[in-house]
Amino acid sequence: MHSYFVYIVKCSDGSYYTGITNNMERRVAEHNSGLDPFCYTFKRRPVEPVFSCEFNDPNQAIAFEKQVKGWGRKKKEALIADKWDDLKPLAECRNGSHWRNWGVGDVNDVIM
């Protein structure tokens, strides 16, 4: 059975890159070698691995990678810090226009 890893590396500019691989050591070395000038990490080397999660099912790994790629910096940093309980509150909308943030009477103001 093969293992697949969803990983996050921290780039030299402080940004994060999320990917998937079946060999962590090789993949981090590839990022740092700069083989692909079109890769996100090419101009942000060196990179340092800060998170990985192992999967046996490649479809689950791909789904998790896509999910994490859609997250903002704070959620990724909670994941890196192993603060899984912080993920749900960080996912909640804090935008003032979100319906949960409307006061009583605001609904009528928006509808009418």
N, C-alpha and C positions, 0 to 999 in steps of 0.2 A: 504494500500500500504506500502511495506517495503522500508526502506532506507538502502543503502549500502555505505560504506565509503572506499575510497582509502586513506591510511594514510602513513606517514613517521614518524618514531621515530628516535631520535638521541641516539646512544648508548654511554656508558661510555667511550669507546675508541675513540669517535669522528666520527665513521662510521654511516652510515644511513641504516635503514631497511625499505623496502616498503612492505605493505601488504594490505589486504582487509578484511573488517569485517562488520557485521550489528550492532555491539555494541562497540563503541570506548572505553568506560570506562572499560568494561570487558576485551577487548583484550589487552589493555595496562597493566592491572593488571595481565593478564596471562603471558605476556612477563616478567614482573618484578618478578613474583612468581617463575619462573624457573621450570615449570612443565616438560618441555621437554628438556632433556640434549643434544639432537641432533639439537635443534633450533639454528639458527644463533645468536640470542640475549642471549642465555643462559650464555655464558661467558663474555658478554658485558653489564651486568646489573649494575646499573639501566638504563632503557631507559626513554626517555622523548618525548612525542608527540610534533612534530614541524609543522605538516601539515596534513590537512584532506580535502577531497572534497567529497561532498555527491552526490549520484546518486539514481535515482528511478529504473533504469533498471540494473539488475545485469550483463547483457552482456556488457553494456557500462562501468561499473565499472571494470570488468575483463579486458577489452581491455585497459583501461587507466592504470591499475596496471601493465600490461605487458609492456606497453610503458615506463612508468616511471622506471621500474626495469632495462630497457635497457639503461637508461641515465647514464651519468657520474656525478661525484660529482658537477661540476659547474652548470649543468642544474638543478640538484635537489636543489641546494642552491638558484638558481634564482626562482624556484617554491616556495620554502619555504618563500623567501623574497617577494613573490607576484609580481615578476618582469616578468610577462608573455611576455612582449615585448623583453626580453633578450633571450628567448628560441631559436628563429630562428637563430640569429647570433651565438649562442653557438653550434648549430647543424651543422654549415658549416664546411667543412673540411679545416684544415689549414696545412695539410701535404704537404710538398714541392713536392711530387710526384703527387699530385692531378692535373688533367688537367687544372683546373682554375688557377693554380699557374705557369703554363708553360709560358715562354716568347716566343716571335716570333722566329720561327726557331727551337724551342725545339721539336715540333711535328715531324719534319723531322729527327731530331737526334735520337728520340726514335724509329721511324718506320724503319729507314734504318740501 
